[in-house]
């Protein structure tokens, strides 16, 4: 059970009990943010992208992830940013790739020719099954969540448009994955904007690009690791 940490509001000096949040690493282990008991909480005047995230290494696999910066809403009305221990450097050159071991052996992937947006989703579902994910089903709330496919331990989005996938799509899918305690995987036909690719790399979110033959190709290191190792719990 996560310990409570006393946090003193810098505005009113009132001390409150705070429970450090935990998030699911791609390896399946929970990552509890290491809140500093002797740190100096700061009142948050305004939010920027930089102060919304904190880098923390998973204690199980050594993978570095970026998680929401913990905050506390004080009764006085102040929003307090709770300090977190700085992440040490990733463990060894393979830290971002997750646990080592032999590559998963699979039969050749049989692609699904893409003629429509629905075909693109079908091709992505077939590929996820080939990777080792199970119980895949189409989303019933695509217009709300943006997610196209759900499966055991995975949520996936497919962008069949002719424009590169943007940053917001990556962030929304990642948040859906957090909500479901699942790995997020993205498929795009037109590739990814530079900032979207950079954010996916920082979040260790696998990116794939598909052509009209329906054969996904990895775009970043997390995608390469997923192909080589399979699902974290697989």
C-alpha positions in Angstrom: 0.0 0.0 0.0 1.3 3.5 -0.9 2.4 5.6 2.0 0.9 9.0 2.6 3.2 11.9 2.5 2.7 15.2 4.4 2.6 18.2 2.1 2.6 21.8 3.4 0.8 24.4 1.3 3.2 27.2 0.5 0.3 29.7 0.4 -1.5 29.0 3.8 1.1 26.8 5.4 -1.5 24.2 6.2 -0.2 20.6 6.1 -2.2 17.9 4.3 -1.8 14.2 3.7 -1.0 13.3 0.1 -1.0 9.9 -1.6 1.6 9.6 -4.4 -0.1 8.5 -7.6 0.9 5.3 -9.5 0.8 4.6 -13.2 1.2 1.4 -15.3 4.5 1.0 -17.1 4.5 -0.6 -20.5 6.1 -3.7 -18.8 3.0 -4.1 -16.7 4.5 -3.0 -13.4 3.0 -0.1 -11.4 5.2 3.0 -11.1 4.6 5.0 -8.0 5.9 8.6 -8.3 8.7 9.1 -5.7 7.4 12.1 -3.9 10.1 13.9 -1.8 9.2 14.0 1.8 11.6 16.8 2.5 11.0 18.6 -0.8 9.6 22.1 -1.2 6.1 22.2 -2.7 5.4 25.1 -5.0 2.2 27.0 -5.7 1.3 26.4 -9.4 0.4 29.8 -10.9 -0.1 28.5 -14.5 0.4 25.3 -16.3 2.8 24.8 -19.2 3.6 21.7 -21.1 7.0 21.4 -19.4 5.6 21.5 -15.9 2.8 19.0 -16.6 5.2 16.0 -16.8 7.9 14.3 -14.7 10.4 11.7 -15.8 10.5 8.6 -13.6 12.2 5.2 -14.2 10.2 2.0 -13.7 11.7 0.1 -10.7 11.0 -3.2 -12.5 12.4 -2.8 -16.0 14.4 0.5 -15.8 12.3 2.1 -18.6 12.0 5.8 -18.2 8.4 7.1 -18.6 6.9 10.6 -18.5 4.0 10.9 -16.1 1.7 13.7 -15.0 3.3 15.9 -12.4 1.5 15.3 -9.1 -0.6 18.2 -7.8 -2.6 18.9 -4.6 -5.6 21.1 -4.4 -5.5 22.9 -1.0 -8.6 24.0 0.8 -7.3 27.6 0.6 -7.7 27.5 -3.1 -4.1 27.1 -4.1 -2.9 24.4 -6.5 0.3 22.9 -5.1 2.9 21.1 -7.3 4.3 18.3 -5.2 8.1 17.7 -5.8 9.2 14.3 -7.1 12.7 12.8 -7.0 14.6 13.3 -10.3 14.9 10.2 -12.4 18.3 8.6 -12.5 19.7 7.8 -16.0 18.2 4.8 -17.7 19.8 1.5 -16.7 22.1 0.5 -19.5 21.8 0.9 -23.2 18.8 -1.4 -23.4 16.7 0.3 -20.8 14.3 1.9 -23.2 13.8 -1.4 -24.9 12.4 -3.2 -21.9 13.4 -6.6 -20.6 15.9 -8.6 -22.7 15.5 -12.1 -23.9 15.1 -14.0 -27.1 12.9 -12.5 -29.8 9.4 -13.9 -30.2 9.1 -16.4 -33.1 6.0 -15.9 -35.3 4.7 -17.1 -38.7 4.8 -14.6 -41.6 2.3 -11.8 -41.2 -0.6 -11.9 -43.8 -1.5 -8.4 -44.6 -5.0 -7.1 -45.4 -5.2 -4.8 -48.5 -6.4 -1.3 -47.5 -9.1 0.3 -49.7 -11.2 2.0 -47.1 -10.8 3.4 -43.5 -12.5 0.3 -42.2 -9.9 -1.9 -44.0 -7.1 0.1 -42.2 -8.7 -0.8 -38.8 -9.0 -4.4 -39.9 -5.4 -4.5 -40.9 -4.3 -3.0 -37.6 -6.4 -5.6 -35.7 -4.8 -8.4 -37.6 -1.4 -7.1 -36.9 -2.0 -6.7 -33.2 -3.2 -10.3 -33.1 0.0 -11.3 -34.9 2.0 -9.5 -32.3 0.3 -11.5 -29.5 -2.6 -9.3 -28.3 -5.9 -11.1 -27.7 -9.7 -10.4 -27.5 -9.5 -7.5 -30.0 -12.7 -5.7 -30.7 -13.7 -2.4 -32.4 -14.5 0.6 -30.2 -18.1 1.5 -29.7 -17.2 5.1 -28.5 -14.7 6.1 -31.3 -16.2 9.5 -31.7 -15.7 10.2 -28.0 -12.4 8.4 -27.1 -10.7 8.4 -30.5 -9.8 4.7 -29.8 -10.4 2.3 -32.7 -9.5 -1.0 -31.1 -9.6 -2.5 -27.6 -7.9 -5.7 -26.6 -6.4 -7.5 -23.6 -3.7 -5.1 -22.4 -3.9 -2.8 -25.5 -5.8 0.2 -27.0 -5.0 1.2 -30.6 -5.8 4.1 -32.9 -5.7 4.1 -36.6 -5.3 7.3 -38.7 -6.3 6.6 -42.3 -6.2 10.2 -43.4 -3.7 11.7 -45.8 -2.2 14.2 -43.3 0.5 13.2 -40.8 -0.8 12.3 -37.3 -0.5 15.2 -34.9 0.6 15.6 -31.3 -2.9 15.7 -29.8 -3.8 12.3 -31.2 -0.8 10.8 -29.6 -1.5 12.3 -26.2 -5.2 11.4 -26.3 -4.4 7.8 -27.1 -1.8 7.6 -24.3 -4.2 9.0 -21.8 -6.8 6.3 -22.9 -4.1 3.7 -22.3 -3.5 5.0 -18.8 -7.2 4.9 -18.1 -7.4 1.3 -19.2 -4.0 0.3 -17.7 -3.1 -0.9 -21.2 -0.4 -0.3 -23.8 -1.2 2.3 -26.4 -0.3 1.5 -30.1 -0.8 3.9 -33.0 -1.1 3.1 -36.7 -1.0 5.8 -39.4 -1.1 5.8 -43.2 0.5 9.2 -43.7 3.2 9.1 -41.0 3.6 11.4 -38.0 4.3 15.1 -37.4 7.7 15.8 -35.8 6.3 16.8 -32.4 4.0 13.8 -32.4 6.9 11.4 -33.0 9.0 13.1 -30.3 6.2 12.9 -27.8 5.5 9.2 -28.6 9.2 8.5 -28.1 9.2 10.2 -24.7 6.1 8.2 -23.7 7.4 4.9 -25.1 4.3 4.6 -27.3 4.8 2.3 -30.3 4.2 3.9 -33.7 3.6 2.1 -36.9 3.0 3.3 -40.5 1.0 1.3 -43.0 0.8 1.4 -46.8 -2.1 0.3 -48.9 -0.8 -3.3 -48.9 -1.8 -3.3 -45.2 1.7 -4.2 -43.8 2.6 -2.1 -40.8 6.2 -1.0 -40.4 7.7 0.2 -37.1 8.6 3.9 -36.8 10.2 4.2 -33.4 12.2 2.1 -30.9 9.1 1.1 -28.8 7.5 -0.4 -31.9 10.7 -2.3 -32.6 10.7 -3.7 -29.1 7.1 -4.7 -29.4 7.8 -6.7 -32.5 10.8 -8.3 -31.0 9.4 -9.1 -27.5 5.6 -9.2 -28.0 3.1 -7.8 -25.4 4.6 -7.1 -21.9 2.4 -9.9 -20.4 2.7 -12.2 -23.3 
